[in-house]
């Protein structure tokens, strides 16, 4: 069984690699953002509680998120294993997650993989992304450019850069990652379940390394 946490800065390629892992190993990706939104939409007790905090512009407390994660991991499709994406982000969250897995689900994490990518490379990757507001197709000005500069090949619409992909926003997100989430590497290293992977190689090379670790 694979119960894993994926670490790495925004833009490190966790989404791309998760898709491949899910396909090859038959496990599910549990994104805290997605399950939080679903709990709110479904109106579960924890969802209602989370909504109160969100409506007031406050962060949802760790114990509420842990409860929502626990409910999700109890579902049938998680029995073969899971990838936790976007959680934990801090040491207290990691400690609470370990306790919940052990006490409530009688399982533990088997792997923590950290994709290592230099900040400069992350900024280059993310600031180069462009999206067509009309048909939704994505491009990259360096790696996957449109035929006409800044114009969508499919529908001839002017491409846009999302606010999330602007340099100032990316630098803020990277700072948060380095200040909070990077500390998790030491936490999991002490448990002997952390492996670091060079995320600057090609996606296929990165996946080969990940597959070797999980196999």
C-alpha positions in Angstrom: 0.0 0.0 0.0 1.2 3.5 -0.8 0.1 6.3 1.6 2.1 9.3 0.5 2.6 13.0 1.0 3.9 15.0 -1.9 6.1 18.0 -1.0 7.5 20.7 -3.3 7.1 24.3 -4.1 4.2 25.6 -6.3 5.1 24.7 -9.9 7.4 21.8 -9.1 5.3 19.4 -11.1 3.4 17.6 -8.4 0.1 17.6 -10.3 1.7 16.1 -13.5 3.5 13.4 -11.5 0.4 12.6 -9.4 -1.6 11.8 -12.5 1.0 9.2 -13.6 1.2 7.7 -10.1 -2.6 7.4 -9.9 -2.7 5.6 -13.3 0.1 3.2 -12.5 -0.5 2.4 -8.9 -4.3 2.6 -8.7 -4.4 5.1 -5.7 -6.3 8.3 -5.4 -5.2 11.9 -5.0 -6.6 13.7 -2.0 -6.4 17.5 -2.5 -7.4 19.4 0.7 -8.6 22.3 -1.4 -11.0 20.1 -3.3 -12.3 18.2 -0.3 -12.8 21.4 1.7 -14.9 22.9 -1.1 -16.9 19.6 -1.4 -17.5 19.4 2.4 -18.8 23.0 2.2 -21.0 22.3 -0.8 -22.4 19.1 0.7 -23.2 20.9 3.9 -21.6 18.3 6.2 -21.1 19.3 9.9 -17.4 20.0 9.3 -18.2 21.7 6.0 -20.6 24.1 7.7 -17.9 24.8 10.3 -15.3 25.4 7.6 -17.7 27.7 5.8 -18.1 29.9 8.8 -14.4 30.5 8.9 -14.1 31.0 5.1 -17.0 33.5 5.1 -15.3 35.5 7.7 -12.1 35.5 5.7 -10.3 33.4 8.3 -8.1 30.3 7.9 -9.9 27.1 8.5 -8.4 25.6 11.8 -6.2 22.5 11.6 -8.6 20.3 13.6 -11.4 21.0 11.1 -9.2 20.2 8.1 -7.9 17.1 9.8 -11.6 16.0 10.4 -12.4 16.6 6.7 -9.3 14.7 5.6 -10.2 11.8 8.0 -13.7 11.6 6.5 -12.2 11.5 3.0 -9.6 8.8 3.8 -12.4 6.6 5.2 -14.1 6.4 1.8 -13.8 3.2 -0.2 -11.6 4.5 -3.0 -8.8 5.3 -0.5 -8.5 1.7 0.7 -5.6 1.0 -1.8 -3.7 4.1 -0.8 -3.6 7.8 -1.4 -1.5 10.9 -2.3 -2.0 13.8 0.0 -1.7 17.1 -1.9 -1.5 20.5 -0.3 -1.5 19.0 3.2 0.2 19.0 5.7 1.8 22.5 5.3 3.2 22.9 8.8 4.8 20.8 11.6 1.6 21.0 13.8 -0.5 19.8 10.9 1.9 16.9 10.2 1.8 15.9 13.9 -2.0 16.0 13.9 -2.1 14.0 10.7 0.2 11.3 12.0 -1.9 11.0 15.2 -5.2 10.8 13.2 -3.9 8.2 10.8 -2.6 6.0 13.7 -5.5 6.5 16.2 -8.5 6.6 13.9 -7.5 4.7 10.8 -4.8 2.4 12.1 -2.5 3.3 9.2 0.6 5.4 8.7 2.4 7.3 5.9 4.6 5.0 3.8 6.3 7.7 1.6 7.0 11.4 1.6 8.5 12.6 -1.7 9.9 16.1 -2.1 10.3 17.5 -5.6 13.3 19.8 -5.5 13.3 22.7 -7.9 15.3 26.0 -7.8 13.2 29.2 -7.2 14.5 30.7 -10.4 13.3 27.7 -12.4 9.9 27.8 -10.7 9.5 31.5 -11.6 10.5 30.8 -15.2 8.0 27.9 -15.4 5.0 29.8 -13.9 5.5 33.3 -15.3 5.6 31.7 -18.8 2.2 30.2 -18.5 -0.6 31.6 -20.6 -4.3 30.6 -20.9 -6.9 31.2 -23.5 -9.9 32.9 -21.7 -12.2 31.7 -24.5 -11.5 27.9 -24.9 -9.3 27.3 -21.8 -6.3 25.9 -23.7 -3.0 26.4 -21.9 0.4 27.4 -23.3 3.9 28.3 -22.2 5.8 31.0 -23.9 9.1 29.0 -23.8 8.1 25.3 -23.7 4.8 25.2 -25.6 4.3 28.6 -27.4 1.3 29.3 -29.7 2.0 29.7 -33.4 1.2 33.5 -33.3 2.7 35.3 -30.3 0.1 35.6 -27.4 -2.7 34.4 -29.7 -4.6 31.0 -29.2 -4.1 28.5 -32.0 -7.6 27.1 -31.5 -9.8 30.2 -31.4 -7.6 33.2 -32.3 -8.2 34.8 -28.9 -5.6 37.0 -27.0 -4.0 34.9 -24.3 -3.9 36.0 -20.7 -1.6 35.5 -17.7 -3.4 34.5 -14.6 -2.8 36.5 -11.4 -1.4 33.4 -9.8 1.3 33.2 -12.4 2.6 36.8 -12.0 6.1 37.0 -10.6 5.2 39.0 -7.4 2.5 36.4 -6.4 4.8 33.5 -7.1 7.6 35.0 -5.0 5.1 35.4 -2.1 4.0 31.8 -2.4 7.6 30.6 -2.5 8.4 32.5 0.6 5.5 30.9 2.4 6.6 27.5 1.2 10.2 28.1 2.5 9.1 29.5 5.8 6.5 26.9 6.6 6.4 23.8 4.5 10.1 23.2 3.9 10.5 22.4 7.7 8.5 19.3 7.0 11.5 17.7 5.3 13.4 17.4 8.5 10.3 16.2 10.3 9.8 13.3 7.8 13.5 12.7 7.4 13.6 11.8 11.1 10.9 9.2 10.4 13.0 7.8 7.6 10.2 8.1 5.0 11.4 11.2 3.1 13.0 10.9 -0.4 14.1 14.0 -2.4 13.8 13.9 -6.2 15.4 16.3 -8.6 12.4 18.0 -10.1 14.4 19.9 -12.7 14.8 16.9 -15.0 12.3 16.1 -17.7 8.9 14.9 -16.5 9.6 11.4 -17.7 13.0 11.2 -15.9 11.3 12.6 -12.7 8.6 10.0 -12.9 11.1 7.2 -13.5 12.8 8.2 -10.2 9.5 8.4 -8.4 8.3 5.0 -9.7 11.6 3.4 -8.6 11.0 4.8 -5.0 7.3 3.6 -4.9 8.1 0.2 -6.3 
